[in-house]
Amino acid sequence: LNYAGRGNRNRGMDALHAMTRKAVLLLFETALADIEAGRRTEFVTGNNDADAVLLLHWARRRLGTGIDALERDLVAWGGNATGVNVANIDNLGNVHPDTYWWDYHLGNVRERPFSAIWSDDSDPLLKGLRMRPRPLKGRCGACRFQAICNGNTRVRARQLSGDPWAADPGCYLTDTEIGLAPKAALA
């Protein structure tokens, strides 16, 4: 659940991390069973880029081979694309970093061409979203999988902390899974 719009109003009903994790692992197992049965079912998860890191850990435990190639593919995919490969233009012409940032305006296509708005590096949020690595803090800033997840969904961090670079509260991965020593998780 992304904590924007009605998602923000309903965030108290967000699934617990354990429930989310269990559902995603079930999707992985179901996808593998379909592949083994010769079915070409497509599975997609969305709005939680930690799913890619969990997939990598699951594949290491479950498959054993092809892990290096999978990790290369996940790094090439690059994780969260807000403000880079994803934009939103609302019904009034306002440009947003993605569909969840309706309260954050980068400009309006009725006043400036989209290309001028999108290529303007003066907006601090857009500039940060395009940095590699992003200027992440907390668990996300210390995570060893930033190249895969790219900090996950920044709107969730902003909605709960006021800081778009704070740790994403939707990340259900353990400190061990993201490569944190116990002290680093507290920083």
C-alpha positions, 0 to 999 in steps of 0.5 A: 500500500502506498501512503498517498491519496486514499492509500494514506487514509487507509494506511492503518489497514496496511498488511503487516510486514509478515503478511506481505512477505508471506504473500510475496513468497507464495507468489514466488512459489506459485510462479515456480510451480507454473514454470515447472508445469509448463504454464506461461503465467505472468506474475507482477508485484508492484509498489514495493521494490523490496520484492526484488531483493526478497526474490534474490534471497528466495532464489538463492535458497530455492534454486541455487543456480542462475543467481548471479545472472538474476542479480545482474538483471535486477541491478539492470532493472534498477528498482524504483523509477519514480522521477526517472522513468515514471511521471504523472500528468494529472487532469489539470496538467500538473506534473508529478514524480509519479502517480502517488505524488499528487500533492507535489507539483513539478510544474504544469504542461499548460504553462511549460512543455513537459520536456522543460519541466522533466529536464529541469534539475532545479527541483530538489526532490526530482534531483534526489530521485534521479541520483544513484544512489539516492540520498537515503537515510536510516535502514534504506541508506545503509542497505546493501541492495540499493542498486536493486531496490533504489530506496523503494517508495519514497512517498511512504517515507515522506508521508510518515516522517516528513522526509522523502529520504527516510527509511521506507516503512513498507520495507518488510526485509530483515536487517540481516537480509539487507546486510545491516549489523544490529548497530547500523539499523539503529543509526 
